[in-house]
Amino acid sequence: KGELGEGYATGNKKDPKANTWTRHQGKDQGRRKSGKDNNNPDKEFIQMIVGGPEGGDTASQRKNWAKSLHVAVVSLESHGKEARREPITFTDRDLPRTGGDHNDPLVITMDINGADVVRVLVDTGSSVNVLYLDAFKKLKLDRSMLRPLQTPLSGFTGASIEAEGQITLPVTLGSRNRTVTKQMRFVVVDIKCVHNAILGRPGINQARAIISMAHLCMKFYTPNGIGEERGDQKNARSCYLEAVKKMTRQFEQIDLVSQQVDKREEKARIEPDANTEEIQIDSSNPERKVKIGADLQEELRTEIVQVLTRYKSLFAWSVADMPGIDRSVICHRLSVLEGSRPVRQKKRFLASDRRDFVKKE
C-alpha cells in the first residue's frame, strides 16, 4: 500500500510531489523479502537432519552454494522442444490396503549395490542419504572404500554426529522393466537404528520422484514409463514398535550401585619379599594385629613388638580413632571461583583417521 502526494488531492499540480507515489516501509516490504509474516522475531525454528557434503565441506563452499540461488542466467539460445511425458498422478487405486487414513511413514525396499535392502526410510527432511554402519557391513563393503567427510551431521539426537565417511553406490528404484538406476552418495554413520538407510532429498531429487504420503507411494519417470515404489506398512509399523520398545527400556532402566569391587579397579600394592607373621599388640582387642618379618632375629623381634605395643594408640583402626582432624586435611578442594557459571566447551570434530587413533588410545 502507498499514497499520492498532497498536491494531487488539493488539485495543486504545480507541486512537485503532486504526482509522486510513496510506498510505506513496513510489513509489506519485510514480507516480500522474507516470504512470510515475521511478527514474532524470537520464534524458534525446529530443525531437521542437516549437514553432510551437499553444501560443501568448508565455510566458503557453503556460502557460495547459498549465493548460487540468487544468480540469474540470461540465454538467447532457443530451447528445443521437450518430449511429452505422461503426467504423474495418484488415484484411489494407489491407496494401501488400509486406505488413506493412516500415519505410517514411507518405508520401502531399495536395491543398493545389487542387494535388496529393506527398511529404507524415505525422508524429505534429511539433507543427506544415510547408510547405517550395520547395513554397510552387511553389504560386504570395506571401510577403506569410505571417503573422509569434513562436515558433521546434526539432528539424530540433538547433538552433532561425526560420520564414518561417505561412499557412492548404485541404487535401483522400481520393478520389472520400469526401473531407474542412479549413482547416489551415502553418508555412513555408526548409530543403532531400526532402519537400514535413509533416502533423503538428494536421492529423491536424483530420481525425480514424486511422493504421496496418503498413498504411501513414490513415483518417478523411467525410460519405459512411470515406475513406482510402494511403502511396506508392515515393516513401517514393526520399525515403529521396535523403536518405541527401545525407548521404553531406556526409560525404565534402573541404575544399581554394586558394592562388589571390580578386580580391575584394585590398585597394586607393594608386597614384602620376605615372609611375614601377625602379632597381637592389644590384649583387650585380640583382632588388632600387625605384620612383621618372620625371619627377624629374636632380640630385634622382641624390641619391635615392645615398641608397637607401647604406641598402639597411634594406630587408627576406625574413623572413631581419628577425632579432631581439620577439614582442610581430609576434604578435597576444587580451584573454582564461587558463583562462577560453568563454561561448556565447543565440541571438537576430528578427521576419520585421527578419530580412529583416539579411539585406540
C-alpha positions in Angstrom: 0.0 0.0 0.0 1.0 3.7 -0.6 -0.3 7.2 -1.0 -0.2 10.0 -3.6 1.3 13.4 -2.8 -0.7 16.1 -1.0 -0.8 18.3 -4.2 -2.7 15.7 -6.1 -5.5 15.7 -3.5 -5.8 19.5 -3.4 -5.5 20.0 -7.1 -2.2 21.9 -7.0 -0.5 20.2 -9.9 2.5 22.6 -9.7 3.5 20.9 -6.5 6.5 18.6 -7.5 5.2 16.0 -5.1 1.7 16.0 -6.6 2.4 13.1 -8.9 4.7 11.1 -6.7 3.7 7.8 -5.2 5.1 6.9 -1.8 5.3 3.3 -0.6 5.3 2.8 3.1 8.3 1.0 4.6 7.0 -1.7 6.8 5.4 -5.1 7.0 4.8 -5.5 3.2 8.4 -5.0 2.4 9.5 -7.3 5.1 7.1 -10.0 3.9 8.4 -9.6 0.3 11.9 -10.2 1.5 11.3 -13.0 3.9 8.4 -14.6 2.2 6.4 -14.9 5.4 4.9 -12.8 8.2 7.7 -12.0 10.7 5.5 -10.8 13.6 7.5 -12.8 16.2 11.2 -12.5 15.5 12.0 -14.5 18.7 10.1 -17.5 17.5 12.3 -20.7 17.4 12.6 -23.0 14.4 12.7 -26.8 14.8 15.5 -28.2 12.7 15.9 -31.5 10.8 18.7 -33.8 9.8 21.2 -31.3 8.3 24.9 -31.3 7.4 26.8 -33.6 5.1 28.6 -32.8 1.9 25.7 -31.4 -0.1 26.6 -27.7 0.5 30.3 -28.2 0.7 32.9 -29.1 3.3 34.2 -25.6 4.1 32.5 -22.4 5.1 33.4 -20.6 1.9 32.0 -23.5 -0.2 28.7 -23.4 1.8 28.4 -19.6 1.3 29.0 -19.9 -2.5 26.4 -22.7 -2.5 23.8 -20.5 -0.8 24.6 -17.5 -3.0 24.2 -19.6 -6.2 20.4 -19.5 -5.6 20.4 -15.7 -6.5 22.5 -16.0 -9.7 20.4 -15.4 -12.8 21.5 -16.7 -16.2 20.3 -15.0 -19.4 20.5 -17.0 -22.6 19.4 -16.1 -26.1 19.5 -19.7 -27.3 16.2 -21.3 -28.0 15.4 -24.4 -26.1 14.4 -27.5 -28.0 11.0 -29.0 -27.7 10.7 -31.1 -24.6 9.3 -34.6 -25.1 5.8 -35.1 -23.8 5.5 -37.4 -20.9 2.6 -38.9 -19.1 1.8 -36.8 -16.0 2.4 -38.5 -12.7 -0.9 -38.8 -10.8 -2.2 -40.6 -7.8 -5.6 -42.2 -7.6 -7.6 -44.3 -5.2 -6.1 -47.4 -6.8 -2.7 -46.4 -5.4 -4.0 -46.4 -1.8 -2.7 -49.1 0.6 -5.0 -51.8 1.8 -5.8 -49.9 5.0 -6.9 -46.9 3.0 -5.6 -43.3 3.2 -6.5 -42.8 6.9 -3.1 -43.6 8.4 0.0 -42.0 9.8 2.6 -44.5 8.6 6.0 -43.4 7.3 7.1 -44.3 3.8 9.4 -47.3 4.3 10.5 -49.1 1.1 12.8 -51.9 -0.1 15.5 -50.5 -2.3 18.3 -52.1 -4.4 21.6 -50.8 -3.1 24.8 -52.1 -4.7 23.0 -55.1 -6.2 21.3 -56.2 -2.9 17.7 -55.6 -1.8 17.8 -53.5 1.4 14.6 -53.5 3.4 13.6 -50.8 5.9 14.7 -47.8 3.9 13.0 -44.7 5.2 12.1 -42.0 2.6 12.7 -38.7 4.5 12.2 -35.4 2.7 13.6 -33.7 5.9 17.0 -35.2 5.5 19.7 -33.2 3.6 21.7 -36.4 3.0 21.3 -40.0 2.1 22.2 -42.1 5.2 23.5 -45.6 5.3 23.9 -47.1 8.8 27.1 -48.9 9.6 25.4 -52.3 10.3 23.8 -52.3 6.8 27.1 -51.1 5.4 28.8 -54.2 6.8 26.0 -56.5 5.6 26.6 -55.2 2.1 30.1 -56.6 2.4 31.7 -53.2 1.9 35.0 -52.3 3.4 35.9 -49.2 5.4 38.8 -48.5 3.0 36.1 -47.5 0.4 34.9 -44.6 2.5 36.0 -41.1 1.7 36.5 -38.6 4.5 33.8 -36.2 5.4 34.6 -32.8 7.0 31.1 -31.6 7.8 29.3 -33.3 10.7 25.6 -34.2 10.8 23.1 -33.0 13.4 19.5 -33.9 14.1 19.7 -37.5 15.1 19.8 -37.0 18.9 20.0 -33.2 19.1 23.8 -33.3 19.1 26.3 -33.3 16.2 27.3 -36.7 14.9 30.6 -37.5 13.3 30.2 -39.6 10.2 32.4 -42.6 9.4 32.7 -41.3 5.9 30.9 -41.2 2.5 30.5 -43.6 -0.3 28.8 -43.6 -3.8 26.8 -46.7 -4.6 24.4 -47.6 -7.4 20.7 -47.5 -6.4 17.9 -49.0 -8.5 14.3 -48.0 -8.0 11.2 -49.6 -9.5 10.3 -53.1 -10.6 10.2 -55.2 -13.7 11.2 -53.1 -16.8 10.2 -49.8 -15.2 13.3 -49.1 -13.2 15.8 -46.3 -12.9 19.4 -46.6 -11.7 21.3 -43.7 -10.2 24.7 -43.3 -8.5 23.9 -41.9 -5.1 26.2 -40.7 -2.4 25.6 -42.0 1.1 26.9 -40.8 4.4 27.8 -43.7 6.7 27.1 -43.3 10.4 27.7 -45.6 13.3 24.3 -45.3 15.1 21.9 -48.1 16.2 18.6 -47.6 14.3 15.6 -49.6 13.4 16.1 -48.6 9.7 18.9 -49.7 7.5 19.1 -46.5 5.4 17.5 -43.1 4.8 16.7 -41.9 1.3 17.0 -38.1 1.7 16.3 -35.2 -0.5 19.5 -35.7 -2.7 18.3 -39.2 -3.7 14.7 -38.2 -4.1 15.7 -35.4 -6.4 18.1 -37.5 -8.4 15.3 -39.9 -9.2 12.9 -37.0 -9.9 10.5 -38.8 -7.6 7.0 -37.6 -6.6 5.8 -38.7 -3.2 2.3 -39.1 -1.8 2.2 -40.0 1.9 -1.5 -40.7 1.8 -0.9 -43.3 -0.9 2.4 -44.5 0.7 3.7 -44.4 -2.9 6.6 -42.8 -4.7 6.5 -42.5 -8.5 9.2 -41.4 -11.0 9.9 -41.5 -14.7 11.8 -44.3 -16.3 12.8 -45.0 -20.0 9.8 -47.4 -20.2 7.2 -45.2 -18.4 6.3 -44.3 -14.9 7.9 -46.5 -12.2 6.8 -46.7 -8.6 7.9 -47.8 -5.1 5.2 -48.7 -2.7 5.6 -48.4 1.1 5.6 -51.5 3.3 3.2 -50.8 6.1 4.1 -54.0 7.9 7.8 -53.0 8.0 6.9 -49.4 8.9 4.9 -50.4 11.9 7.3 -53.0 13.1 10.1 -50.4 12.9 7.9 -48.0 15.0 7.1 -50.7 17.6 10.8 -51.7 17.9 11.9 -48.0 18.3 9.2 -47.4 21.0 10.2 -50.6 22.8 13.9 -49.4 22.9 12.8 -46.0 24.3 10.7 -47.7 27.0 13.5 -50.0 28.1 15.8 -47.0 28.4 13.2 -45.1 30.4 12.6 -48.0 32.8 16.2 -48.9 33.3 17.3 -48.5 36.9 21.0 -47.9 37.7 22.1 -50.1 40.6 25.1 -49.4 42.8 27.1 -52.6 43.4 29.3 -53.0 46.5 31.3 -55.6 44.8 34.7 -54.2 43.9 35.9 -54.8 40.3 39.3 -56.6 40.4 40.4 -54.4 37.5 39.9 -51.3 39.7 42.1 -52.6 42.6 45.3 -50.7 42.9 48.5 -52.6 43.0 50.1 -52.8 46.5 53.7 -53.3 47.4 54.2 -56.7 48.9 57.3 -57.5 51.1 59.8 -60.0 49.7 60.3 -61.9 53.0 57.8 -64.0 54.9 55.6 -62.2 57.4 53.8 -63.1 60.6 50.9 -61.4 62.5 51.4 -60.3 66.1 48.9 -59.1 68.7 49.7 -55.7 70.1 46.5 -55.1 72.2 45.4 -57.8 74.7 42.0 -56.1 75.1 41.3 -56.3 71.4 42.6 -59.6 70.0 41.6 -58.7 66.5 44.0 -55.8 66.3 47.1 -57.3 64.8 50.1 -56.1 62.7 52.5 -57.9 60.5 56.3 -58.1 61.0 59.0 -60.1 59.3 59.1 -63.7 60.3 62.9 -64.1 59.7 63.9 -61.4 62.3 66.5 -62.2 65.0 64.9 -62.9 68.4 66.3 -59.7 70.1 65.2 -57.4 67.2 61.8 -59.1 67.1 61.3 -58.6 70.8 62.3 -54.9 70.6 59.9 -54.3 67.7 57.0 -55.9 69.4 57.6 -53.8 72.6 57.7 -50.6 70.6 54.5 -51.5 68.7 52.7 -52.4 71.9 53.8 -49.2 73.6 52.5 -47.0 70.8 49.4 -49.0 69.9 47.2 -45.9 70.5 48.8 -44.3 67.4 47.1 -46.8 65.1 43.8 -45.7 63.6 41.7 -48.8 63.5 38.4 -47.0 62.7 37.1 -43.4 62.0 36.4 -43.0 65.7 40.2 -43.2 66.3 40.7 -40.0 64.2 38.9 -37.2 66.1 39.7 -33.5 65.7 41.2 -33.7 62.1 40.9 -30.4 60.3 38.6 -30.4 57.3 41.3 -28.9 55.1 43.2 -32.2 55.5 40.5 -34.7 54.8 38.4 -32.7 52.2 39.3 -32.2 48.6 39.1 -28.7 47.2 38.3 -27.6 43.7 40.1 -24.5 42.3 36.8 -22.9 41.1 35.7 -19.4 41.9 32.4 -19.4 43.9 29.5 -18.0 42.0 31.0 -18.5 38.5 29.0 -20.1 35.8 30.2 -23.3 34.2 31.5 -23.0 30.7 30.7 -25.7 28.2 33.5 -26.1 25.6 32.6 -26.4 21.9 32.7 -30.0 20.7 35.7 -30.7 18.5 35.4 -32.7 15.4 38.3 -34.8 14.2 39.1 -36.4 10.8 38.2 -40.0 10.4 41.9 -41.2 10.7 42.5 -39.1 13.8 39.3 -40.3 15.4 40.3 -43.9 14.9 43.6 -43.2 16.5 42.0 -41.5 19.5 39.6 -44.5 20.0 42.6 -46.8 20.1 44.3 -44.7 22.8 
